[in-house]
Amino acid sequence: MLQTLSMEGKAVLVTGGGTGLGKAMSLALARAGADVVVAARRQSLIEQTAAEVRALGRRALAIPTDVTDTAQVDRMVQQAREAFGKVDVLINNAGIVRDQRPKPIWEITDDEWRVGIEVNLSSAFYCARAVARDMVDRRSGRIINVASGLGFRGGTDNYMYGAAKGGIINLTRVLATSLSRYGVIVGCIVPGFVTTREPDASSTRAPRNQFIPVGRTGVPMEIGPLAVYLASDASSYMTGETIYLDGGLSHA
Ligand SMILES: NC(=O)c1ccc[n+]([C@@H]2O[C@H](COP(=O)([O-])OP(=O)(O)OC[C@H]3O[C@@H](n4cnc5c(N)ncnc54)[C@H](OP(=O)(O)O)[C@@H]3O)[C@@H](O)[C@H]2O)c1
């Protein structure tokens, strides 16, 4: 049964794979057998993830990419195909998590709105578009999006992030409805609070932990098994689904 979780022979492309959850998913997928393409803007960080993937005995390629630039996205996918012959799995993980602080709507500029939507929503569309035709032609592929609990709830003054992550959840449904009949399976992970900065002191002591049923913040490695499940044959009859990984927060 565990064989269905094997990623042996599969090529995975992870955006935002130089840090945090993207790095954790890249390494988990490599441990499951995948070759990994890591893409983001900061070259040193994606090179570091690629080196750690190679240390696990898998092939890896770091491609500096701004996922809001469609020419760069298309080139990224082209380079991934040249290196590994195909892209079996796309993980749309890149996002602006901390740089755009919530603020009153009247203080948000056009540029801030556009950047927030471009990075947190449009980039997933651009990357999915770049891989979809080839996946359909091969009758095989996986697209995994990363949303947020704030895609389901209103968050005070969190306009771009909330609107974009809500968009990601429904983009997942549209992609699944449109592409699954051609063998392209689509899923969405909804992380709760996951500490991505080290040292990981906040995972047990943060005041918000009282609102999380399991009583603690998550750690990045906890997203790995879910990413492997959604990327692998084990999830072949699940598509369009959004799965919470939040210690029960959404049910509290
Ligand atoms: N950690 C959590 O608690 C949590 C909760 C809910 C949802 N999420 C979601 O999980 C995903 C990963 O977040 P994280 O917590 O791991 O934060 P993170 O460490 O800040 O990761 C975000 C990644 O996105 C990349 N990125 C940002 N803008 C980009 C651009 N224009 N082009 C290419 N890459 C870009 C960044 O790399 P560069 O700056 O090098 O480009 C970075 O590696 C995000 O989509 C976030 O919304 C996280």
The ligand as an SDF file (V2000), in Angstrom:
LIG
                    3D

 48 52  0  0  0  0  0  0  0  0999 V2000
    3.4460   29.6280    7.6820 N   0  0  0  0  0  0  0  0  0  0  0  0
    2.1400   29.7690    7.9130 C   0  0  0  0  0  0  0  0  0  0  0  0
    1.7110   29.8410    9.0780 O   0  0  0  0  0  0  0  0  0  0  0  0
    1.1600   29.8530    6.7700 C   0  0  0  0  0  0  0  0  0  0  0  0
   -0.2020   29.8700    7.0620 C   0  0  0  0  0  0  0  0  0  0  0  0
   -1.1270   29.9160    6.0360 C   0  0  0  0  0  0  0  0  0  0  0  0
   -0.6880   29.9240    4.7260 C   0  0  0  0  0  0  0  0  0  0  0  0
    0.6560   29.9090    4.4470 N   0  0  0  0  0  0  0  0  0  0  0  0
    1.0610   29.9310    3.0390 C   0  0  0  0  0  0  0  0  0  0  0  0
    2.1250   29.0400    2.8330 O   0  0  0  0  0  0  0  0  0  0  0  0
    2.9590   29.4900    1.7720 C   0  0  0  0  0  0  0  0  0  0  0  0
    4.4120   29.4960    2.2420 C   0  0  0  0  0  0  0  0  0  0  0  0
    4.5270   30.3970    3.3150 O   0  0  0  0  0  0  0  0  0  0  0  0
    5.7140   30.3420    4.4050 P   0  0  0  0  0  0  0  0  0  0  0  0
    5.0710   30.4390    5.7160 O   0  0  0  0  0  0  0  0  0  0  0  0
    6.6210   29.2140    4.1070 O   0  0  0  0  0  0  0  0  0  0  0  0
    6.4260   31.7530    4.1650 O   0  0  0  0  0  0  0  0  0  0  0  0
    7.8090   32.1570    3.4980 P   0  0  0  0  0  0  0  0  0  0  0  0
    8.9180   31.4210    4.1370 O   0  0  0  0  0  0  0  0  0  0  0  0
    7.8460   33.6550    3.4920 O   0  0  0  0  0  0  0  0  0  0  0  0
    7.6610   31.6180    2.0140 O   0  0  0  0  0  0  0  0  0  0  0  0
    7.1620   32.3780    0.9610 C   0  0  0  0  0  0  0  0  0  0  0  0
    8.0050   32.0570   -0.2640 C   0  0  0  0  0  0  0  0  0  0  0  0
    7.4300   32.6940   -1.4080 O   0  0  0  0  0  0  0  0  0  0  0  0
    8.4760   33.1690   -2.2130 C   0  0  0  0  0  0  0  0  0  0  0  0
    8.0100   34.2990   -3.0000 N   0  0  0  0  0  0  0  0  0  0  0  0
    7.4300   35.4440   -2.5610 C   0  0  0  0  0  0  0  0  0  0  0  0
    7.2040   36.2640   -3.5890 N   0  0  0  0  0  0  0  0  0  0  0  0
    7.6430   35.6250   -4.7040 C   0  0  0  0  0  0  0  0  0  0  0  0
    7.7020   35.9680   -6.0750 C   0  0  0  0  0  0  0  0  0  0  0  0
    7.2410   37.1430   -6.5360 N   0  0  0  0  0  0  0  0  0  0  0  0
    8.2350   35.0700   -6.9500 N   0  0  0  0  0  0  0  0  0  0  0  0
    8.7030   33.8740   -6.5140 C   0  0  0  0  0  0  0  0  0  0  0  0
    8.6710   33.5010   -5.2270 N   0  0  0  0  0  0  0  0  0  0  0  0
    8.1490   34.3630   -4.3440 C   0  0  0  0  0  0  0  0  0  0  0  0
    9.5810   33.5880   -1.2340 C   0  0  0  0  0  0  0  0  0  0  0  0
   10.8780   33.4860   -1.8380 O   0  0  0  0  0  0  0  0  0  0  0  0
   11.6660   34.7800   -2.4350 P   0  0  0  0  0  0  0  0  0  0  0  0
   11.4040   35.9060   -1.5140 O   0  0  0  0  0  0  0  0  0  0  0  0
   13.0810   34.3250   -2.4840 O   0  0  0  0  0  0  0  0  0  0  0  0
   11.0820   34.9820   -3.8190 O   0  0  0  0  0  0  0  0  0  0  0  0
    9.4290   32.5470   -0.1370 C   0  0  0  0  0  0  0  0  0  0  0  0
   10.2980   31.4560   -0.3630 O   0  0  0  0  0  0  0  0  0  0  0  0
    2.4220   30.8610    1.3760 C   0  0  0  0  0  0  0  0  0  0  0  0
    1.5930   30.7520    0.2410 O   0  0  0  0  0  0  0  0  0  0  0  0
    1.5860   31.2780    2.5890 C   0  0  0  0  0  0  0  0  0  0  0  0
    0.5540   32.1800    2.2670 O   0  0  0  0  0  0  0  0  0  0  0  0
    1.5860   29.8780    5.4280 C   0  0  0  0  0  0  0  0  0  0  0  0
  1  2  1  0
  2  3  2  0
  2  4  1  0
  4  5  1  0
  4 48  2  0
  5  6  2  0
  6  7  1  0
  7  8  2  0
  8  9  1  0
  8 48  1  0
  9 10  1  0
  9 46  1  0
 10 11  1  0
 11 12  1  0
 11 44  1  0
 12 13  1  0
 13 14  1  0
 14 15  2  0
 14 16  1  0
 14 17  1  0
 17 18  1  0
 18 19  2  0
 18 20  1  0
 18 21  1  0
 21 22  1  0
 22 23  1  0
 23 24  1  0
 23 42  1  0
 24 25  1  0
 25 26  1  0
 25 36  1  0
 26 27  1  0
 26 35  1  0
 27 28  2  0
 28 29  1  0
 29 30  1  0
 29 35  2  0
 30 31  1  0
 30 32  2  0
 32 33  1  0
 33 34  2  0
 34 35  1  0
 36 37  1  0
 36 42  1  0
 37 38  1  0
 38 39  2  0
 38 40  1  0
 38 41  1  0
 42 43  1  0
 44 45  1  0
 44 46  1  0
 46 47  1  0
M  CHG  2   8   1  16  -1
M  END
$$$$
